[in-house]
Amino acid sequence: MKAAPFAYVRPSSLADAVGELASTDGGGKVIAGGQSLTPVLAMRLARPDTLVDINAVEELGALRTRGGVLEIGATVRQRRVEHDPISRGVPLLGLALPWVGHRELRSRGTVCGSLAHADPAAELPAVACCLDAEITVTGPAGVRTVPARRFFTGAMTTALGPDDILTALSLPIAGRGEGFGFAEIARRHGDFALAGVATRVRLREGGSPEATVTAFGVSDRPVTRDVSAELASVLAGPQDTAERIGESLPDVLSEAAGQLVDTDGDAHASRSYRRRLFRVLAGRELGKAYERARRSADEVST
Ligand SMILES: Cc1cc2nc3c(=O)[nH]c(=O)nc-3n(C[C@H](O)[C@H](O)[C@H](O)COP(=O)(O)OP(=O)(O)OC[C@H]3O[C@@H](n4cnc5c(N)ncnc54)[C@H](O)[C@@H]3O)c2cc1C
């Protein structure tokens, strides 16, 4: 099939892009990398009357650090983030990006487009939620920021209004004593995940570690939970290794699995299989995150 006819505009300033979108009375759509939107148009799952191409808006192409965050503008390609040394400040991005589709798709697809598209099995929304990132949105009423954990409101649904443009994602730069993990299970590499996890562990001086897991592909949106108590319950002391934690944790993650994994089963996996995948992946990746956090703390203090 071919896309239904649409008008196409390519404004060169953010103000013009917002104006063009607002002038369509809800009938317009932003196009960034086009890797998700183009198939949607071709299958006529959406029939926007106007496409607002934001790629000529220079200010949306920035990839920079400021004030302790990595800021990724709306037209920054996933491949650029994957390879730019500036992204090393956010190690979870480096762990997650190779899992996003295929290299060719990442050459065009944008990080922000993936957030706006909000596929429940997508990797980057989970990264944003795990890190408690902030999303900047610009609309006719001005600029606002939305915490990533409140941005995703359902399957392919977000806090964006019809006239809003997602202008940037701000991710916290990792600090001393932080470690991360990421993994997913898909039928083939490049497919959307049956289940996946992003993890973060932060060591606190004199206290027990803070641990967070975000699961994706298991609900209608990425789902995040504090699992500090679960991690603390399996820690045994200096002999802790990623492998040992990865073996012990799945047994204590049953309650978390029951809460977080609520998707109906489908042709690829039942709900109970996804719960099992979650427990195993989360255990393993929390173990790795813990070990990396310890290494990060040691590196800075030696
Ligand atoms: C074969 C295939 C496999 C894929 N596998 C994966 C995968 O494993 N994991 C994964 O996460 N993704 C996957 N994708 C999707 C891909 O990563 C897309 O690049 C990404 O989801 C969307 O980014 P984009 O820049 O191409 O957005 P577009 O296609 O341009 O837009 C997607 C949607 O977001 C909206 N949008 C985009 N940018 C903005 C903005 N700045 N403000 C407001 N709305 C905006 C558009 O209106 C549209 O509704 C796959 C795609 C294909 C075709």
Ligand as a Chemical Component Dictionary entry (heavy atoms), coordinates in Angstrom:
data_LIG
# 
_chem_comp.id                   LIG 
_chem_comp.type                 NON-POLYMER 
_chem_comp.pdbx_formal_charge   0 
_chem_comp.three_letter_code    LIG 
# 
loop_
_chem_comp_atom.comp_id 
_chem_comp_atom.atom_id 
_chem_comp_atom.alt_atom_id 
_chem_comp_atom.type_symbol 
_chem_comp_atom.charge 
_chem_comp_atom.model_Cartn_x 
_chem_comp_atom.model_Cartn_y 
_chem_comp_atom.model_Cartn_z 
_chem_comp_atom.pdbx_ordinal 
LIG C1  C1  C 0 12.244 -3.102 10.978 1  
LIG C2  C2  C 0 12.238 -2.159 12.149 2  
LIG C3  C3  C 0 12.728 -2.630 13.362 3  
LIG C4  C4  C 0 12.747 -1.761 14.469 4  
LIG N1  N1  N 0 13.212 -2.248 15.649 5  
LIG C5  C5  C 0 13.208 -1.456 16.721 6  
LIG C6  C6  C 0 13.660 -1.937 17.994 7  
LIG O1  O1  O 0 14.109 -3.086 18.141 8  
LIG N2  N2  N 0 13.592 -1.088 19.044 9  
LIG C7  C7  C 0 13.117 0.206  18.924 10 
LIG O2  O2  O 0 13.070 0.922  19.914 11 
LIG N3  N3  N 0 12.709 0.684  17.751 12 
LIG C8  C8  C 0 12.741 -0.095 16.637 13 
LIG N4  N4  N 0 12.289 0.408  15.453 14 
LIG C9  C9  C 0 11.848 1.818  15.409 15 
LIG C10 C10 C 0 13.021 2.782  15.144 16 
LIG O3  O3  O 0 13.989 2.704  16.148 17 
LIG C11 C11 C 0 12.604 4.268  15.039 18 
LIG O4  O4  O 0 13.721 4.961  14.660 19 
LIG C12 C12 C 0 12.098 4.976  16.247 20 
LIG O5  O5  O 0 11.085 4.273  16.908 21 
LIG C13 C13 C 0 11.429 6.320  15.857 22 
LIG O6  O6  O 0 12.374 7.279  15.582 23 
LIG P1  P1  P 0 12.235 8.190  14.269 24 
LIG O7  O7  O 0 13.141 9.345  14.449 25 
LIG O8  O8  O 0 12.447 7.358  13.060 26 
LIG O9  O9  O 0 10.717 8.715  14.372 27 
LIG P2  P2  P 0 9.618  8.932  13.248 28 
LIG O10 O10 O 0 9.382  7.662  12.509 29 
LIG O11 O11 O 0 9.946  10.136 12.449 30 
LIG O12 O12 O 0 8.367  9.260  14.179 31 
LIG C14 C14 C 0 7.783  8.265  14.996 32 
LIG C15 C15 C 0 6.566  8.865  15.726 33 
LIG O13 O13 O 0 7.005  9.829  16.679 34 
LIG C16 C16 C 0 6.520  11.138 16.346 35 
LIG N5  N5  N 0 7.661  12.042 16.554 36 
LIG C17 C17 C 0 8.942  11.853 16.148 37 
LIG N6  N6  N 0 9.714  12.837 16.615 38 
LIG C18 C18 C 0 8.902  13.676 17.300 39 
LIG C19 C19 C 0 9.130  14.879 18.023 40 
LIG N7  N7  N 0 10.355 15.397 18.129 41 
LIG N8  N8  N 0 8.076  15.479 18.626 42 
LIG C20 C20 C 0 6.832  14.946 18.530 43 
LIG N9  N9  N 0 6.555  13.801 17.867 44 
LIG C21 C21 C 0 7.585  13.178 17.264 45 
LIG C22 C22 C 0 6.053  11.070 14.902 46 
LIG O14 O14 O 0 4.998  11.980 14.652 47 
LIG C23 C23 C 0 5.594  9.618  14.821 48 
LIG O15 O15 O 0 4.306  9.498  15.354 49 
LIG C24 C24 C 0 12.274 -0.413 14.343 50 
LIG C25 C25 C 0 11.794 0.043  13.111 51 
LIG C26 C26 C 0 11.777 -0.811 12.024 52 
LIG C27 C27 C 0 11.264 -0.286 10.717 53 
# 
loop_
_chem_comp_bond.comp_id 
_chem_comp_bond.atom_id_1 
_chem_comp_bond.atom_id_2 
_chem_comp_bond.value_order 
_chem_comp_bond.pdbx_ordinal 
LIG C1  C2  SING 1  
LIG C2  C3  SING 2  
LIG C2  C26 DOUB 3  
LIG C3  C4  DOUB 4  
LIG C4  N1  SING 5  
LIG C4  C24 SING 6  
LIG N1  C5  DOUB 7  
LIG C5  C6  SING 8  
LIG C5  C8  SING 9  
LIG C6  O1  DOUB 10 
LIG C6  N2  SING 11 
LIG N2  C7  SING 12 
LIG C7  O2  DOUB 13 
LIG C7  N3  SING 14 
LIG N3  C8  DOUB 15 
LIG C8  N4  SING 16 
LIG N4  C9  SING 17 
LIG N4  C24 SING 18 
LIG C9  C10 SING 19 
LIG C10 O3  SING 20 
LIG C10 C11 SING 21 
LIG C11 O4  SING 22 
LIG C11 C12 SING 23 
LIG C12 O5  SING 24 
LIG C12 C13 SING 25 
LIG C13 O6  SING 26 
LIG O6  P1  SING 27 
LIG P1  O7  DOUB 28 
LIG P1  O8  SING 29 
LIG P1  O9  SING 30 
LIG O9  P2  SING 31 
LIG P2  O10 DOUB 32 
LIG P2  O11 SING 33 
LIG P2  O12 SING 34 
LIG O12 C14 SING 35 
LIG C14 C15 SING 36 
LIG C15 O13 SING 37 
LIG C15 C23 SING 38 
LIG O13 C16 SING 39 
LIG C16 N5  SING 40 
LIG C16 C22 SING 41 
LIG N5  C17 SING 42 
LIG N5  C21 SING 43 
LIG C17 N6  DOUB 44 
LIG N6  C18 SING 45 
LIG C18 C19 SING 46 
LIG C18 C21 DOUB 47 
LIG C19 N7  SING 48 
LIG C19 N8  DOUB 49 
LIG N8  C20 SING 50 
LIG C20 N9  DOUB 51 
LIG N9  C21 SING 52 
LIG C22 O14 SING 53 
LIG C22 C23 SING 54 
LIG C23 O15 SING 55 
LIG C24 C25 DOUB 56 
LIG C25 C26 SING 57 
LIG C26 C27 SING 58 
# 
